Amino acid sequence: MEVLAANPLIRDVNIFHTVYYPTEVMLYFEQHHIFEIFFDLMVLLDLKRPDDVRDFIASNIQKMADKYRKINVVVECPQNSDMAKIAKVCSRIHGSPVISMKSPISKKRIEKLSHQMKRFGLDKTNMIFIGHPSDISHKLIQREFHLNKRFDLNHNLSSMKATETRTVLPIAVSLKNSMRQMALHPDHSRVKYIERILIMGRPGSGKHRQARLLANRLDLILVSATDLINAARCDKNLFKKTLEIGLEDNAHTSDLLATIIQKRLLEPDCLQFGWVLVDFPNTAEDVENLYHLLIAPKKVIELHTNSRLCWKRKLNQMRKNGAQIDDEVLQLKESVLQAEFDFYDMHYTAVEASLERQNCVILHVNGNNCTEEVHGEILTKLLKID
């Protein structure tokens, strides 16, 4: 372990960034799928048992790397669906080539497509093959392109609400999330990773309760940014001093808060079991600082809860915590709560846009239902992308 000097935060306090080299190496391997590539290569060596091992590795390692460097999927559409519309929306949402497959499909056409992709410099980008089941030949496609997964839209449409099936946008967004998940952590039979989850939502949305339930269900460490900041302010260390300086000078301490959080996420229990984070980020700058850390969330759960319901929940919580609250104190607490709501509404759009630019899977969950239903929806969506 070595403490490195970070960018100046506030005045002359700049010694908060701690790098754990073994963790950094493991995260690098995870990011570039080193474990998966070499595991698959060893399995292939065991299967083929070549005499010249070095030549065999040299000729196959590129194919193994390509399997995890780019994501190619097949989307099977129902016979009565508007395939052209689905292809158009998927192309706009994903920014990747969408290949519409129509009969007859021959080996020559697939080879020609492969040459065209190389010619236009698209051979290293993700690809989506879309068509009716009767028009898609998986064997022919796999001769030139590796296929990571097959998506059957018949199953997706049957599990969606009637209001959602009128548009293909939810389908395209779901496909985008699935491809992001495969790029982050492919569906490998042996190599598995710990969960790193962020839960977001307006005050009163129930994010703390859902974080506790999720941590208990998946055996994760619950990390609350609010608790970490309060602990840092109570402790007699440089974090407390720097926070006080930031508050006195009205300075934005986003970089410092992100560093406090990283220090907690790099502790052995979080590294071993995984974690779920709440109360941070709150602004677009917070998002950028969070995803510049050594270790960042892989999945983001956004709880969309009606503002009036959130307000009602927070007021009930205030009255429950203090049975005898006079009108003046209650009015003060309501004004503070209103400021928190206004802050959330002011930054919501920018935070959403910043999250979309990050390398993570975003799951949108309806937070207006009861606790059990929201928890069930979160688990269902997490299992769906795993």
C-alpha positions in Angstrom: 0.0 0.0 0.0 1.2 3.5 -0.9 -0.3 6.9 -0.3 0.0 9.1 -3.4 -0.5 12.8 -3.6 -3.8 13.7 -5.3 -4.9 16.8 -7.1 -5.1 19.7 -4.6 -8.5 19.5 -3.0 -9.0 22.4 -0.6 -6.0 24.5 0.3 -3.0 22.3 1.1 -4.8 19.1 2.0 -3.9 16.6 -0.7 -3.0 13.2 0.8 -6.3 11.3 0.7 -5.9 9.0 -2.4 -4.8 5.6 -1.3 -4.0 2.9 -4.0 -4.0 -0.8 -3.1 -1.9 -2.3 -5.9 -3.3 -5.8 -5.7 -6.8 -4.4 -6.0 -5.8 -2.1 -8.9 -4.3 -5.1 -10.7 -7.5 -7.2 -10.1 -9.7 -4.4 -11.4 -7.5 -4.0 -14.5 -7.9 -7.8 -15.2 -11.6 -7.5 -14.6 -12.0 -4.5 -16.9 -10.2 -6.2 -19.8 -11.5 -9.7 -19.1 -8.1 -11.3 -18.6 -9.5 -14.0 -16.4 -12.1 -15.1 -19.0 -9.7 -15.0 -21.9 -7.1 -17.2 -20.2 -9.6 -19.6 -18.7 -11.2 -20.2 -22.1 -7.7 -20.6 -23.6 -6.8 -23.2 -21.1 -10.0 -25.1 -21.7 -9.3 -25.0 -25.5 -5.7 -26.3 -24.8 -7.1 -29.1 -22.8 -9.6 -30.0 -25.5 -7.2 -29.8 -28.5 -3.9 -30.9 -26.8 -1.7 -29.4 -29.6 1.9 -30.5 -30.0 3.1 -26.9 -30.6 1.5 -25.1 -27.7 3.1 -21.7 -28.4 1.9 -21.5 -32.0 -1.5 -22.7 -30.9 -1.8 -19.9 -28.2 -0.5 -17.3 -30.7 -3.1 -18.2 -33.3 -6.1 -18.5 -30.9 -5.6 -15.8 -28.2 -6.7 -13.1 -30.7 -10.0 -14.9 -31.2 -10.5 -15.3 -27.5 -9.8 -11.6 -26.9 -12.3 -10.6 -29.7 -15.0 -12.6 -28.0 -14.9 -10.3 -25.0 -13.8 -7.1 -26.7 -16.9 -6.7 -28.8 -20.5 -7.8 -28.2 -22.5 -9.4 -31.1 -26.1 -10.4 -30.5 -29.0 -11.9 -32.4 -32.4 -10.4 -31.9 -35.3 -12.6 -33.1 -38.5 -10.6 -33.8 -42.1 -11.9 -33.9 -43.4 -12.6 -37.4 -46.0 -9.7 -37.2 -43.5 -7.1 -35.8 -42.3 -4.0 -37.6 -38.7 -5.2 -38.0 -37.6 -2.0 -39.9 -38.8 0.2 -37.0 -37.1 -2.0 -34.4 -33.8 -1.9 -36.4 -34.0 1.9 -36.7 -34.7 2.5 -33.0 -31.9 0.0 -31.9 -29.5 1.8 -34.2 -30.3 5.2 -32.8 -30.1 4.0 -29.1 -27.0 1.8 -29.4 -24.9 3.7 -32.0 -23.9 0.3 -33.3 -24.4 -1.4 -36.7 -27.7 -3.1 -36.9 -27.8 -5.9 -39.6 -31.3 -6.7 -40.8 -31.3 -10.4 -41.8 -33.7 -11.5 -44.6 -33.9 -14.7 -46.6 -32.2 -16.1 -48.5 -29.0 -16.0 -46.3 -25.9 -17.7 -47.8 -22.4 -18.3 -46.7 -21.2 -15.9 -49.5 -23.5 -13.1 -48.2 -22.1 -13.5 -44.7 -18.5 -13.4 -45.9 -19.3 -10.3 -48.0 -20.8 -8.6 -44.9 -17.6 -9.4 -42.9 -15.4 -7.8 -45.6 -17.7 -4.8 -45.8 -17.5 -4.3 -42.0 -13.6 -4.4 -42.2 -13.6 -2.0 -45.1 -15.6 0.6 -43.2 -13.7 0.1 -40.0 -16.7 -1.4 -38.1 -15.2 -4.9 -37.5 -14.3 -3.9 -33.9 -17.6 -2.4 -33.0 -20.6 -4.2 -31.4 -23.1 -5.6 -33.8 -26.8 -6.5 -33.7 -28.2 -9.0 -36.1 -32.0 -8.6 -36.3 -34.6 -10.7 -38.1 -37.4 -13.3 -37.9 -36.4 -16.7 -36.5 -36.9 -18.3 -39.8 -34.6 -15.8 -41.6 -31.6 -16.1 -39.1 -29.1 -18.9 -39.5 -26.9 -18.9 -36.4 -24.4 -21.4 -37.8 -23.7 -19.3 -40.9 -23.3 -16.1 -38.8 -21.0 -17.8 -36.3 -18.6 -18.8 -39.1 -17.6 -15.1 -39.5 -18.8 -13.5 -36.3 -18.9 -14.8 -32.7 -22.3 -14.5 -31.1 -22.5 -13.6 -27.4 -26.2 -14.0 -26.9 -29.6 -14.5 -28.5 -32.6 -12.4 -27.6 -36.1 -13.6 -28.3 -38.5 -10.6 -28.5 -41.5 -12.9 -28.2 -40.5 -13.5 -24.6 -39.7 -9.8 -23.9 -43.0 -8.6 -25.3 -45.0 -11.1 -23.3 -43.4 -9.9 -20.1 -44.0 -6.3 -20.8 -47.1 -4.2 -20.0 -49.5 -3.4 -22.8 -48.7 0.3 -22.7 -45.0 -0.5 -23.2 -45.5 -2.8 -26.2 -46.9 0.0 -28.3 -43.4 1.4 -28.7 -40.1 -0.4 -29.4 -38.1 2.1 -27.2 -38.4 -0.1 -24.0 -37.1 -3.0 -26.0 -34.1 -1.1 -27.3 -33.3 0.3 -23.9 -33.5 -3.2 -22.3 -31.3 -4.6 -25.1 -28.8 -1.7 -24.5 -28.6 -2.6 -20.8 -28.1 -6.2 -21.5 -25.2 -5.5 -23.9 -23.7 -3.1 -21.4 -23.9 -5.9 -18.8 -22.2 -8.4 -21.2 -19.4 -5.9 -21.9 -18.8 -5.3 -18.2 -19.2 -8.9 -17.1 -19.8 -11.6 -19.8 -22.0 -14.5 -18.9 -19.1 -16.9 -18.1 -19.6 -20.4 -16.7 -16.8 -20.1 -14.2 -15.6 -16.5 -13.8 -17.9 -14.5 -11.5 -17.5 -11.1 -9.9 -18.8 -9.4 -6.8 -21.7 -6.9 -7.0 -21.1 -3.1 -6.9 -24.5 -1.5 -6.9 -25.6 2.2 -6.5 -29.2 3.0 -5.5 -30.5 6.5 -6.3 -33.8 8.4 -5.8 -35.3 11.5 -4.4 -35.6 11.9 -0.6 -38.4 9.6 0.7 -38.2 7.3 -2.3 -37.2 4.4 -0.1 -33.6 4.0 -1.3 -32.2 3.3 2.2 -34.8 0.6 3.0 -34.2 -1.0 -0.4 -30.5 -0.8 0.0 -30.7 -2.6 3.4 -33.0 -5.3 1.9 -30.7 -5.8 -1.0 -27.6 -5.9 1.2 -29.2 -8.6 3.4 -30.5 -10.6 0.4 -27.2 -10.6 -1.6 -24.8 -10.6 1.4 -23.4 -7.2 0.4 -21.9 -4.4 2.5 -24.2 -1.4 2.9 -22.3 1.9 2.4 -24.1 5.1 3.2 -22.3 8.3 2.1 -24.2 10.3 4.8 -22.9 8.0 7.6 -19.3 8.2 6.2 -19.4 12.0 6.1 -20.9 12.2 9.6 -18.2 9.9 10.9 -15.5 11.9 9.2 -16.7 15.1 10.7 -16.8 13.6 14.2 -13.3 12.0 13.9 -10.2 14.1 14.8 -8.4 13.7 11.5 -7.7 15.7 8.3 -11.0 14.7 6.8 -12.8 16.6 9.5 -10.5 19.6 9.1 -10.9 19.7 5.4 -14.7 19.3 5.6 -14.9 22.2 8.0 -12.7 24.3 5.7 -15.0 23.5 2.8 -18.1 24.5 4.8 -16.6 27.7 6.1 -15.4 28.8 2.6 -18.6 27.5 0.9 -16.4 25.4 -1.3 -17.8 22.4 -3.2 -16.2 19.3 -1.7 -17.4 16.7 -4.3 -13.9 15.4 -5.0 -13.2 15.1 -1.2 -16.5 13.2 -0.6 -15.7 10.8 -3.5 -12.3 10.2 -1.9 -13.9 9.4 1.5 -16.2 7.0 -0.2 -13.4 5.3 -2.1 -11.4 4.8 1.1 -14.4 2.9 2.5 -15.0 0.9 -0.7 -11.3 -0.3 -0.7 -11.6 -1.8 2.7 -11.3 -5.6 2.8 -15.0 -6.4 3.6 -16.2 -4.4 0.5 -13.6 -5.9 -1.7 -14.5 -9.4 -0.6 -18.3 -9.3 -0.5 -19.3 -6.4 -2.7 -21.4 -3.4 -1.7 -24.5 -1.3 -2.3 -24.0 2.5 -2.0 -26.6 5.2 -1.2 -26.7 9.0 -0.7 -24.0 9.7 -3.4 -23.8 11.0 -6.1 -26.2 14.0 -6.0 -24.9 16.2 -8.8 -23.4 15.6 -12.3 -19.9 16.5 -10.9 -20.4 13.9 -8.2 -21.1 11.3 -10.9 -17.9 12.2 -12.8 -15.9 12.1 -9.6 -17.4 8.7 -8.6 -16.6 7.1 -11.9 -13.1 8.4 -11.9 -12.4 6.4 -8.7 -10.3 3.3 -8.7 -13.4 1.2 -8.0 -16.9 2.3 -9.2 -20.4 0.9 -9.4 -21.3 -1.5 -12.1 -25.1 -1.3 -11.8 -27.2 1.7 -11.0 -30.8 1.3 -9.6 -33.0 4.4 -10.0 -36.1 4.5 -7.9 -38.8 6.6 -9.6 -41.2 7.7 -6.9 -43.9 10.3 -7.0 -42.8 13.5 -5.2 -46.1 13.8 -3.2 -45.7 10.3 -2.0 -42.1 11.0 -1.0 -43.1 14.2 0.8 -45.8 12.2 2.7 -43.3 9.5 3.7 -40.8 12.1 5.0 -43.4 14.0 7.1 -44.6 10.7 8.6 -41.1 9.8 9.5 -40.5 13.2 11.2 -43.7 12.8 13.3 -42.8 9.2 14.2 -39.2 10.1 15.3 -40.4 13.0 17.4 -43.9 12.5 18.9 -44.1 16.0 20.4 -42.8 18.4 17.7 -44.0 22.0 18.0 -45.2 23.9 15.0 -42.1 26.1 14.7 -39.7 23.1 14.7 -41.9 21.2 12.2 -42.0 24.2 9.9 -38.2 24.5 10.0 -37.9 20.8 9.2 -40.3 21.1 6.3 -38.4 24.0 4.9 -35.2 21.9 5.0 -37.0 19.0 3.4 -38.3 21.3 0.6 -34.8 22.5 0.0 -33.7 18.9 -0.4 -36.5 18.2 -2.9 -35.6 21.4 -4.9 -32.0 20.4 -5.0 -32.9 16.9 -6.3 -35.2 18.3 -9.0 -32.6 20.9 -10.0 -29.8 18.3 -10.6 -31.9 15.3 -11.8 -31.6 15.9 -15.5 -27.8 16.6 -15.4 -27.2 13.5 -13.2 -29.2 11.3 -15.6 -27.2 12.6 -18.6 -23.9 12.1 -16.8 -24.9 8.5 -15.8 -25.7 7.6 -19.4 -22.1 8.5 -20.3 -20.7 6.0 -17.8 -19.8 2.4 -18.3 -22.6 1.0 -16.1 -26.0 -0.7 -16.3 -28.9 1.5 -15.4 -32.1 -0.2 -14.0 -35.3 2.0 -13.7 -37.6 0.8 -11.0 -41.1 2.0 -10.0 -40.8 3.2 -6.4 -44.5 4.0 -5.9 -45.4 0.4 -4.9 -45.1 -1.2 -1.5 -41.7 -2.2 -0.1 -42.0 -5.9 -1.0 -43.1 -5.2 -4.6 -40.2 -2.7 -5.2 -37.7 -5.2 -3.7 -39.1 -7.9 -5.9 -38.9 -5.8 -9.1 -35.2 -4.9 -8.2 -34.3 -8.5 -7.8 -36.1 -9.5 -11.0 -34.3 -6.9 -13.0 -30.9 -7.7 -11.5 -31.4 -11.4 -12.3 -32.6 -10.6 -15.8 -29.3 -8.9 -16.8 -27.1 -11.4 -15.0 
